[in-house]
Amino acid sequence: MRLAERHIIKSTEPRFAPIDALAFQSKNLYNAANYVIRQNSIYGWGYLNYHKMAQLMKSHPAYQA
């Protein structure tokens, strides 16, 4: 079992907007990387290690955001 802390931040709080923006960018980056990995798996192009994935994602708009 993994324990995690949960912080509830109301939308009226000043730090809500930057945290929300970072979470949105993080979600986009995760989805983009997941898409690339799935495409490699589906088309049989092989496994992408961490360094190859980092190299591919550097030019992706979600990584540069």
Biopython code that builds the backbone (N, CA, C, O; Angstrom):
import numpy as np
from Bio.PDB.StructureBuilder import StructureBuilder

atoms = [
    (1, "MET", "N", (0.834, -1.180, 0.000)),
    (1, "MET", "CA", (0.000, 0.000, 0.000)),
    (1, "MET", "C", (0.878, 1.243, 0.000)),
    (1, "MET", "O", (1.840, 1.334, 0.763)),
    (2, "ARG", "N", (0.545, 2.191, -0.852)),
    (2, "ARG", "CA", (1.283, 3.448, -0.909)),
    (2, "ARG", "C", (0.470, 4.539, -0.239)),
    (2, "ARG", "O", (-0.727, 4.690, -0.483)),
    (3, "LEU", "N", (1.134, 5.282, 0.595)),
    (3, "LEU", "CA", (0.478, 6.401, 1.250)),
    (3, "LEU", "C", (0.831, 7.685, 0.512)),
    (3, "LEU", "O", (1.956, 7.850, 0.040)),
    (4, "ALA", "N", (-0.111, 8.568, 0.420)),
    (4, "ALA", "CA", (0.125, 9.845, -0.258)),
    (4, "ALA", "C", (-0.555, 10.954, 0.529)),
    (4, "ALA", "O", (-1.616, 10.764, 1.123)),
    (5, "GLU", "N", (0.079, 12.104, 0.516)),
    (5, "GLU", "CA", (-0.524, 13.270, 1.139)),
    (5, "GLU", "C", (-1.431, 13.949, 0.142)),
    (5, "GLU", "O", (-1.143, 13.989, -1.054)),
    (6, "ARG", "N", (-2.510, 14.474, 0.634)),
    (6, "ARG", "CA", (-3.450, 15.162, -0.240)),
    (6, "ARG", "C", (-3.664, 16.569, 0.294)),
    (6, "ARG", "O", (-4.018, 16.764, 1.457)),
    (7, "HIS", "N", (-3.444, 17.536, -0.568)),
    (7, "HIS", "CA", (-3.648, 18.933, -0.207)),
    (7, "HIS", "C", (-4.770, 19.478, -1.076)),
    (7, "HIS", "O", (-4.701, 19.414, -2.304)),
    (8, "ILE", "N", (-5.783, 20.003, -0.449)),
    (8, "ILE", "CA", (-6.902, 20.585, -1.183)),
    (8, "ILE", "C", (-6.707, 22.093, -1.216)),
    (8, "ILE", "O", (-6.693, 22.755, -0.179)),
    (9, "ILE", "N", (-6.557, 22.624, -2.423)),
    (9, "ILE", "CA", (-6.335, 24.057, -2.611)),
    (9, "ILE", "C", (-7.551, 24.620, -3.321)),
    (9, "ILE", "O", (-7.914, 24.171, -4.408)),
    (10, "LYS", "N", (-8.170, 25.595, -2.706)),
    (10, "LYS", "CA", (-9.364, 26.201, -3.295)),
    (10, "LYS", "C", (-8.972, 27.091, -4.471)),
    (10, "LYS", "O", (-7.859, 27.613, -4.524)),
    (11, "SER", "N", (-9.891, 27.255, -5.403)),
    (11, "SER", "CA", (-9.607, 28.047, -6.604)),
    (11, "SER", "C", (-9.442, 29.529, -6.304)),
    (11, "SER", "O", (-8.965, 30.277, -7.157)),
    (12, "THR", "N", (-9.823, 29.965, -5.120)),
    (12, "THR", "CA", (-9.658, 31.378, -4.754)),
    (12, "THR", "C", (-8.274, 31.666, -4.186)),
    (12, "THR", "O", (-7.904, 32.827, -4.014)),
    (13, "GLU", "N", (-7.515, 30.626, -3.897)),
    (13, "GLU", "CA", (-6.181, 30.806, -3.329)),
    (13, "GLU", "C", (-5.202, 31.271, -4.413)),
    (13, "GLU", "O", (-5.306, 30.828, -5.557)),
    (14, "PRO", "N", (-4.251, 32.159, -4.075)),
    (14, "PRO", "CA", (-3.346, 32.712, -5.094)),
    (14, "PRO", "C", (-2.448, 31.674, -5.775)),
    (14, "PRO", "O", (-2.086, 31.851, -6.939)),
    (15, "ARG", "N", (-2.090, 30.617, -5.091)),
    (15, "ARG", "CA", (-1.198, 29.620, -5.707)),
    (15, "ARG", "C", (-1.944, 28.573, -6.524)),
    (15, "ARG", "O", (-1.319, 27.661, -7.066)),
    (16, "PHE", "N", (-3.257, 28.681, -6.623)),
    (16, "PHE", "CA", (-4.050, 27.712, -7.381)),
    (16, "PHE", "C", (-3.726, 27.760, -8.873)),
    (16, "PHE", "O", (-3.527, 26.717, -9.495)),
    (17, "ALA", "N", (-3.670, 28.950, -9.449)),
    (17, "ALA", "CA", (-3.460, 29.088, -10.901)),
    (17, "ALA", "C", (-2.129, 28.493, -11.363)),
    (17, "ALA", "O", (-2.124, 27.721, -12.322)),
    (18, "PRO", "N", (-0.980, 28.822, -10.714)),
    (18, "PRO", "CA", (0.273, 28.208, -11.194)),
    (18, "PRO", "C", (0.319, 26.692, -10.990)),
    (18, "PRO", "O", (0.869, 25.973, -11.825)),
    (19, "ILE", "N", (-0.248, 26.209, -9.901)),
    (19, "ILE", "CA", (-0.264, 24.763, -9.665)),
    (19, "ILE", "C", (-1.142, 24.070, -10.699)),
    (19, "ILE", "O", (-0.794, 23.000, -11.197)),
    (20, "ASP", "N", (-2.273, 24.675, -11.021)),
    (20, "ASP", "CA", (-3.173, 24.114, -12.027)),
    (20, "ASP", "C", (-2.500, 24.081, -13.398)),
    (20, "ASP", "O", (-2.638, 23.104, -14.134)),
    (21, "ALA", "N", (-1.774, 25.145, -13.740)),
    (21, "ALA", "CA", (-1.078, 25.198, -15.031)),
    (21, "ALA", "C", (0.013, 24.129, -15.107)),
    (21, "ALA", "O", (0.165, 23.474, -16.137)),
    (22, "LEU", "N", (0.773, 23.950, -14.024)),
    (22, "LEU", "CA", (1.822, 22.929, -14.011)),
    (22, "LEU", "C", (1.237, 21.519, -14.097)),
    (22, "LEU", "O", (1.792, 20.655, -14.777)),
    (23, "ALA", "N", (0.133, 21.291, -13.419)),
    (23, "ALA", "CA", (-0.511, 19.977, -13.485)),
    (23, "ALA", "C", (-1.005, 19.693, -14.903)),
    (23, "ALA", "O", (-0.901, 18.563, -15.380)),
    (24, "PHE", "N", (-1.536, 20.699, -15.571)),
    (24, "PHE", "CA", (-2.017, 20.549, -16.946)),
    (24, "PHE", "C", (-0.863, 20.224, -17.893)),
    (24, "PHE", "O", (-0.989, 19.347, -18.748)),
    (25, "GLN", "N", (0.268, 20.933, -17.742)),
    (25, "GLN", "CA", (1.435, 20.672, -18.584)),
    (25, "GLN", "C", (2.010, 19.285, -18.307)),
    (25, "GLN", "O", (2.443, 18.593, -19.228)),
    (26, "SER", "N", (2.012, 18.886, -17.047)),
    (26, "SER", "CA", (2.505, 17.561, -16.679)),
    (26, "SER", "C", (1.651, 16.465, -17.308)),
    (26, "SER", "O", (2.180, 15.467, -17.797)),
    (27, "LYS", "N", (0.339, 16.649, -17.295)),
    (27, "LYS", "CA", (-0.583, 15.688, -17.908)),
    (27, "LYS", "C", (-0.319, 15.578, -19.404)),
    (27, "LYS", "O", (-0.297, 14.477, -19.955)),
    (28, "ASN", "N", (-0.118, 16.720, -20.063)),
    (28, "ASN", "CA", (0.137, 16.707, -21.506)),
    (28, "ASN", "C", (1.442, 15.990, -21.839)),
    (28, "ASN", "O", (1.507, 15.236, -22.810)),
    (29, "LEU", "N", (2.480, 16.223, -21.039)),
    (29, "LEU", "CA", (3.762, 15.570, -21.270)),
    (29, "LEU", "C", (3.647, 14.061, -21.062)),
    (29, "LEU", "O", (4.186, 13.282, -21.848)),
    (30, "TYR", "N", (2.955, 13.655, -20.021)),
    (30, "TYR", "CA", (2.746, 12.225, -19.755)),
    (30, "TYR", "C", (2.000, 11.569, -20.910)),
    (30, "TYR", "O", (2.390, 10.496, -21.370)),
    (31, "ASN", "N", (0.938, 12.200, -21.378)),
    (31, "ASN", "CA", (0.148, 11.630, -22.468)),
    (31, "ASN", "C", (0.951, 11.555, -23.764)),
    (31, "ASN", "O", (0.824, 10.585, -24.512)),
    (32, "ALA", "N", (1.776, 12.568, -24.039)),
    (32, "ALA", "CA", (2.600, 12.559, -25.250)),
    (32, "ALA", "C", (3.621, 11.424, -25.195)),
    (32, "ALA", "O", (3.810, 10.711, -26.180)),
    (33, "ALA", "N", (4.274, 11.256, -24.056)),
    (33, "ALA", "CA", (5.259, 10.184, -23.905)),
    (33, "ALA", "C", (4.581, 8.818, -23.986)),
    (33, "ALA", "O", (5.114, 7.896, -24.603)),
    (34, "ASN", "N", (3.430, 8.690, -23.376)),
    (34, "ASN", "CA", (2.683, 7.435, -23.420)),
    (34, "ASN", "C", (2.282, 7.095, -24.858)),
    (34, "ASN", "O", (2.320, 5.930, -25.252)),
    (35, "TYR", "N", (1.901, 8.098, -25.636)),
    (35, "TYR", "CA", (1.531, 7.890, -27.038)),
    (35, "TYR", "C", (2.729, 7.372, -27.839)),
    (35, "TYR", "O", (2.592, 6.432, -28.623)),
    (36, "VAL", "N", (3.892, 7.976, -27.644)),
    (36, "VAL", "CA", (5.093, 7.554, -28.376)),
    (36, "VAL", "C", (5.450, 6.114, -28.015)),
    (36, "VAL", "O", (5.788, 5.316, -28.890)),
    (37, "ILE", "N", (5.377, 5.787, -26.741)),
    (37, "ILE", "CA", (5.694, 4.423, -26.303)),
    (37, "ILE", "C", (4.705, 3.424, -26.896)),
    (37, "ILE", "O", (5.103, 2.347, -27.339)),
    (38, "ARG", "N", (3.423, 3.774, -26.907)),
    (38, "ARG", "CA", (2.408, 2.873, -27.480)),
    (38, "ARG", "C", (2.627, 2.670, -28.975)),
    (38, "ARG", "O", (2.492, 1.552, -29.473)),
    (39, "GLN", "N", (2.964, 3.740, -29.694)),
    (39, "GLN", "CA", (3.196, 3.615, -31.133)),
    (39, "GLN", "C", (4.376, 2.691, -31.409)),
    (39, "GLN", "O", (4.325, 1.877, -32.331)),
    (40, "ASN", "N", (5.438, 2.811, -30.615)),
    (40, "ASN", "CA", (6.589, 1.931, -30.786)),
    (40, "ASN", "C", (6.215, 0.485, -30.512)),
    (40, "ASN", "O", (6.693, -0.426, -31.189)),
    (41, "SER", "N", (5.375, 0.277, -29.538)),
    (41, "SER", "CA", (4.951, -1.078, -29.200)),
    (41, "SER", "C", (4.041, -1.656, -30.283)),
    (41, "SER", "O", (4.199, -2.813, -30.670)),
    (42, "ILE", "N", (3.098, -0.865, -30.771)),
    (42, "ILE", "CA", (2.135, -1.336, -31.772)),
    (42, "ILE", "C", (2.827, -1.676, -33.088)),
    (42, "ILE", "O", (2.546, -2.713, -33.689)),
    (43, "TYR", "N", (3.724, -0.810, -33.535)),
    (43, "TYR", "CA", (4.375, -1.016, -34.828)),
    (43, "TYR", "C", (5.631, -1.873, -34.742)),
    (43, "TYR", "O", (6.287, -2.107, -35.757)),
    (44, "GLY", "N", (5.971, -2.341, -33.555)),
    (44, "GLY", "CA", (7.094, -3.255, -33.406)),
    (44, "GLY", "C", (8.448, -2.610, -33.601)),
    (44, "GLY", "O", (9.386, -3.262, -34.059)),
    (45, "TRP", "N", (8.564, -1.334, -33.260)),
    (45, "TRP", "CA", (9.839, -0.627, -33.422)),
    (45, "TRP", "C", (10.766, -0.836, -32.239)),
    (45, "TRP", "O", (11.884, -0.322, -32.240)),
    (46, "GLY", "N", (10.339, -1.562, -31.253)),
    (46, "GLY", "CA", (11.203, -1.882, -30.122)),
    (46, "GLY", "C", (10.937, -1.027, -28.902)),
    (46, "GLY", "O", (10.116, -0.110, -28.913)),
    (47, "TYR", "N", (11.662, -1.363, -27.854)),
    (47, "TYR", "CA", (11.515, -0.700, -26.564)),
    (47, "TYR", "C", (12.323, 0.590, -26.544)),
    (47, "TYR", "O", (13.457, 0.618, -27.023)),
    (48, "LEU", "N", (11.756, 1.651, -25.997)),
    (48, "LEU", "CA", (12.465, 2.920, -25.854)),
    (48, "LEU", "C", (13.000, 3.035, -24.435)),
    (48, "LEU", "O", (12.233, 3.010, -23.473)),
    (49, "ASN", "N", (14.310, 3.161, -24.307)),
    (49, "ASN", "CA", (14.861, 3.361, -22.974)),
    (49, "ASN", "C", (14.734, 4.840, -22.583)),
    (49, "ASN", "O", (14.280, 5.665, -23.375)),
    (50, "TYR", "N", (15.136, 5.153, -21.368)),
    (50, "TYR", "CA", (14.965, 6.507, -20.835)),
    (50, "TYR", "C", (15.684, 7.547, -21.696)),
    (50, "TYR", "O", (15.120, 8.599, -21.994)),
    (51, "HIS", "N", (16.912, 7.260, -22.092)),
    (51, "HIS", "CA", (17.704, 8.238, -22.839)),
    (51, "HIS", "C", (17.132, 8.493, -24.236)),
    (51, "HIS", "O", (17.114, 9.634, -24.699)),
    (52, "LYS", "N", (16.675, 7.457, -24.895)),
    (52, "LYS", "CA", (16.070, 7.623, -26.216)),
    (52, "LYS", "C", (14.761, 8.398, -26.107)),
    (52, "LYS", "O", (14.464, 9.244, -26.950)),
    (53, "MET", "N", (13.983, 8.109, -25.071)),
    (53, "MET", "CA", (12.715, 8.812, -24.865)),
    (53, "MET", "C", (12.963, 10.291, -24.572)),
    (53, "MET", "O", (12.253, 11.152, -25.091)),
    (54, "ALA", "N", (13.959, 10.588, -23.748)),
    (54, "ALA", "CA", (14.292, 11.977, -23.432)),
    (54, "ALA", "C", (14.735, 12.712, -24.693)),
    (54, "ALA", "O", (14.389, 13.877, -24.889)),
    (55, "GLN", "N", (15.491, 12.043, -25.536)),
    (55, "GLN", "CA", (15.959, 12.634, -26.787)),
    (55, "GLN", "C", (14.787, 12.932, -27.724)),
    (55, "GLN", "O", (14.754, 13.986, -28.360)),
    (56, "LEU", "N", (13.835, 12.018, -27.809)),
    (56, "LEU", "CA", (12.667, 12.228, -28.663)),
    (56, "LEU", "C", (11.765, 13.340, -28.137)),
    (56, "LEU", "O", (11.220, 14.120, -28.918)),
    (57, "MET", "N", (11.607, 13.413, -26.832)),
    (57, "MET", "CA", (10.660, 14.363, -26.252)),
    (57, "MET", "C", (11.201, 15.788, -26.185)),
    (57, "MET", "O", (10.419, 16.725, -26.023)),
    (58, "LYS", "N", (12.510, 15.980, -26.306)),
    (58, "LYS", "CA", (13.075, 17.331, -26.227)),
    (58, "LYS", "C", (12.508, 18.262, -27.291)),
    (58, "LYS", "O", (12.381, 19.463, -27.056)),
    (59, "SER", "N", (12.173, 17.732, -28.438)),
    (59, "SER", "CA", (11.647, 18.568, -29.519)),
    (59, "SER", "C", (10.122, 18.654, -29.495)),
    (59, "SER", "O", (9.535, 19.366, -30.310)),
    (60, "HIS", "N", (9.483, 17.950, -28.587)),
    (60, "HIS", "CA", (8.017, 17.930, -28.513)),
    (60, "HIS", "C", (7.505, 19.190, -27.812)),
    (60, "HIS", "O", (8.094, 19.615, -26.819)),
    (61, "PRO", "N", (6.430, 19.793, -28.302)),
    (61, "PRO", "CA", (5.890, 21.017, -27.683)),
    (61, "PRO", "C", (5.480, 20.834, -26.219)),
    (61, "PRO", "O", (5.571, 21.780, -25.436)),
    (62, "ALA", "N", (5.035, 19.649, -25.841)),
    (62, "ALA", "CA", (4.640, 19.417, -24.449)),
    (62, "ALA", "C", (5.849, 19.460, -23.518)),
    (62, "ALA", "O", (5.725, 19.851, -22.358)),
    (63, "TYR", "N", (7.018, 19.060, -24.020)),
    (63, "TYR", "CA", (8.240, 19.092, -23.216)),
    (63, "TYR", "C", (8.757, 20.516, -23.078)),
    (63, "TYR", "O", (9.296, 20.885, -22.034)),
    (64, "GLN", "N", (8.599, 21.306, -24.112)),
    (64, "GLN", "CA", (9.122, 22.673, -24.112)),
    (64, "GLN", "C", (8.231, 23.646, -23.358)),
    (64, "GLN", "O", (8.652, 24.770, -23.083)),
    (65, "ALA", "N", (7.027, 23.251, -23.018)),
    (65, "ALA", "CA", (6.079, 24.152, -22.348)),
    (65, "ALA", "C", (6.511, 24.517, -20.955)),
    (65, "ALA", "O", (5.816, 25.266, -20.269)),
]
sb = StructureBuilder()
sb.init_structure("model")
sb.init_model(0)
sb.init_chain("A")
sb.init_seg("    ")
for serial, (resi, resn, name, xyz) in enumerate(atoms, 1):
    if name == "N":
        sb.init_residue(resn, " ", resi, " ")
    sb.init_atom(name, np.array(xyz, "f"), 0.0, 1.0, " ", f" {name:<3s}", serial, name[0])
structure = sb.get_structure()
